[in-house]
Amino acid sequence: MSFKKMKRDDLYALATENFGVEVSETANHAQIMAALAEMGVTWDMAKVYDKNAAIIAEEEATSQANVITSAQAQVKTVAEPVVTIAETARGVSVEVEQQPVVVVAPAAPEVILLKMERDNPSYQIRGHKFTRDNPFALVKTEDASYILEHIDGFKQASPKEAKEFYG
């Protein structure tokens, strides 16, 4: 799901050959990723135009299928009865005891409202498109962290801001 899993040389080839990004031959992994982000190249675009990125994306999809992580789960404790049957001199005795059982259910991903304050007419990053007409987007927490840390011109917005913008 990210350029981070690509080897440096493969990432360099992706940037220079597939997207025409000007990057120094001595640039490190982080510098190449920054140059790609600056040019608006997303992981979704890379998966389409680069065979190495497509292979990594397919491996990630296969390894993450049917896996619920602790961040995606809500844990609830439910009492479930335990029945004990014992023979006594008077006959059979039945005892019912409550035991807690842990139930794991998938949780909705946490999202953050971001606003683009760049002068670009539109900007796409990590599968999210921001435009002058629609500068707000609900973004997963991990994507929002990346965008806020690495891309200038974005900020966390309040619902009130979005409501005022859209009327």
C-alpha positions as CSV (number, residue, x, y, z in Angstrom):
1,M,0.0,0.0,0.0
2,S,2.9,2.3,-0.2
3,F,6.1,3.2,-1.9
4,K,7.9,2.3,1.4
5,K,8.0,-1.4,0.5
6,M,9.7,-0.9,-2.9
7,K,13.4,-1.3,-3.2
8,R,15.2,2.0,-3.7
9,D,16.4,1.2,-7.3
10,D,12.9,0.1,-8.3
11,L,11.4,3.2,-6.8
12,Y,14.0,5.3,-8.6
13,A,13.1,3.6,-11.9
14,L,9.4,4.1,-11.3
15,A,9.9,7.9,-10.6
16,T,12.2,8.6,-13.5
17,E,11.1,6.2,-16.3
18,N,7.3,5.9,-15.7
19,F,6.5,9.4,-14.3
20,G,9.3,11.6,-15.5
21,V,10.1,12.9,-12.1
22,E,13.5,14.6,-11.9
23,V,15.4,12.9,-9.0
24,S,19.1,12.8,-8.4
25,E,20.8,9.4,-8.9
26,T,22.1,9.6,-5.4
27,A,18.7,10.4,-3.9
28,N,17.6,8.1,-1.0
29,H,14.3,6.3,-0.6
30,A,12.7,9.2,1.3
31,Q,13.8,11.8,-1.2
32,I,12.4,9.8,-4.1
33,M,9.1,9.4,-2.3
34,A,9.0,13.1,-1.5
35,A,9.6,13.9,-5.2
36,L,6.8,11.6,-6.3
37,A,4.4,13.1,-3.8
38,E,5.4,16.6,-4.9
39,M,4.5,15.6,-8.5
40,G,1.2,14.2,-7.4
41,V,2.0,10.6,-8.1
42,T,-0.1,8.3,-5.9
43,W,0.3,4.6,-5.1
44,D,-2.8,3.9,-7.1
45,M,-1.2,5.4,-10.2
46,A,2.1,3.5,-9.5
47,K,0.2,0.2,-9.3
48,V,-1.2,0.8,-12.8
49,Y,2.0,1.9,-14.6
50,D,4.8,0.0,-12.8
51,K,5.1,-3.8,-12.7
52,N,7.1,-3.8,-9.5
53,A,4.5,-1.7,-7.7
54,A,1.7,-3.9,-9.0
55,I,3.5,-7.0,-7.7
56,I,3.9,-5.5,-4.2
57,A,0.3,-4.3,-4.2
58,E,-0.9,-7.8,-5.1
59,E,1.2,-9.4,-2.4
60,E,-0.2,-6.9,0.2
61,A,-3.7,-7.6,-0.9
62,T,-3.2,-11.4,-0.6
63,S,-1.5,-11.2,2.8
64,Q,-4.1,-8.8,4.2
65,A,-7.2,-10.7,3.0
66,N,-9.4,-11.9,5.8
67,V,-7.2,-10.4,8.5
68,I,-8.6,-8.2,11.2
69,T,-6.0,-6.2,13.0
70,S,-6.3,-4.9,16.6
71,A,-6.8,-1.4,15.3
72,Q,-9.9,-2.6,13.3
73,A,-11.5,-4.5,16.1
74,Q,-13.7,-3.6,19.0
75,V,-13.6,-6.0,21.8
76,K,-16.8,-6.7,23.8
77,T,-17.1,-9.1,26.7
78,V,-20.3,-11.1,26.8
79,A,-21.4,-13.4,29.7
80,E,-22.1,-16.9,28.6
81,P,-23.3,-19.6,31.0
82,V,-21.3,-22.6,31.9
83,V,-23.3,-25.6,33.1
84,T,-21.8,-28.1,35.6
85,I,-23.5,-31.4,36.2
86,A,-22.6,-33.5,39.3
87,E,-24.0,-36.7,40.9
88,T,-24.8,-36.5,44.6
89,A,-26.3,-38.9,47.1
90,R,-29.7,-37.4,46.5
91,G,-29.5,-37.5,42.7
92,V,-28.1,-35.2,40.1
93,S,-27.1,-31.6,40.8
94,V,-26.9,-28.9,38.1
95,E,-24.9,-25.7,38.6
96,V,-25.0,-22.7,36.2
97,E,-22.1,-20.3,36.3
98,Q,-21.6,-17.2,34.2
99,Q,-18.2,-17.0,32.4
100,P,-17.0,-14.0,30.4
101,V,-16.4,-14.6,26.7
102,V,-14.5,-12.2,24.5
103,V,-16.2,-11.3,21.1
104,V,-14.2,-9.5,18.5
105,A,-16.1,-7.4,15.9
106,P,-14.6,-5.3,13.1
107,A,-14.7,-1.5,13.8
108,A,-15.1,1.3,11.3
109,P,-11.8,2.9,10.4
110,E,-11.1,6.2,12.1
111,V,-11.2,9.2,9.7
112,I,-10.1,12.8,9.9
113,L,-11.6,15.7,8.0
114,L,-8.8,17.4,6.0
115,K,-8.9,20.6,4.0
116,M,-6.7,21.5,1.1
117,E,-5.4,25.1,1.2
118,R,-3.1,24.9,-1.8
119,D,-3.5,27.0,-4.9
120,N,-3.8,23.9,-7.1
121,P,-7.1,23.5,-9.0
122,S,-7.0,19.8,-7.9
123,Y,-4.7,17.5,-6.0
124,Q,-4.8,13.7,-5.7
125,I,-3.0,11.8,-3.0
126,R,-3.4,8.3,-1.5
127,G,-6.7,7.8,-3.3
128,H,-8.2,11.1,-2.2
129,K,-9.0,14.0,-4.6
130,F,-9.1,17.6,-3.4
131,T,-10.3,20.4,-5.6
132,R,-11.1,24.1,-5.3
133,D,-14.8,23.2,-5.4
134,N,-14.4,20.3,-2.9
135,P,-11.4,21.1,-0.7
136,F,-12.6,18.9,2.1
137,A,-12.3,15.1,2.4
138,L,-12.7,12.4,5.1
139,V,-9.3,10.6,5.2
140,K,-8.2,7.5,7.1
141,T,-6.1,8.4,10.1
142,E,-2.9,6.9,8.7
143,D,-3.3,8.7,5.3
144,A,-4.1,12.0,7.1
145,S,-0.9,11.7,9.2
146,Y,1.2,11.1,6.1
147,I,-0.5,14.0,4.2
148,L,-0.1,16.5,7.1
149,E,3.5,15.5,7.8
150,H,4.8,15.4,4.2
151,I,2.6,17.7,2.0
152,D,2.3,21.4,2.4
153,G,-1.1,23.1,2.0
154,F,-3.3,20.7,4.0
155,K,-4.7,21.1,7.5
156,Q,-7.1,19.3,9.8
157,A,-10.5,20.9,9.4
158,S,-13.5,21.1,11.7
159,P,-17.0,20.0,10.7
160,K,-18.1,23.6,11.3
161,E,-15.6,24.8,8.6
162,A,-16.9,22.3,6.1
163,K,-20.5,23.3,6.9
164,E,-19.8,27.0,6.4
165,F,-18.0,26.3,3.1
166,Y,-20.7,24.1,1.6
167,G,-23.5,26.3,3.1
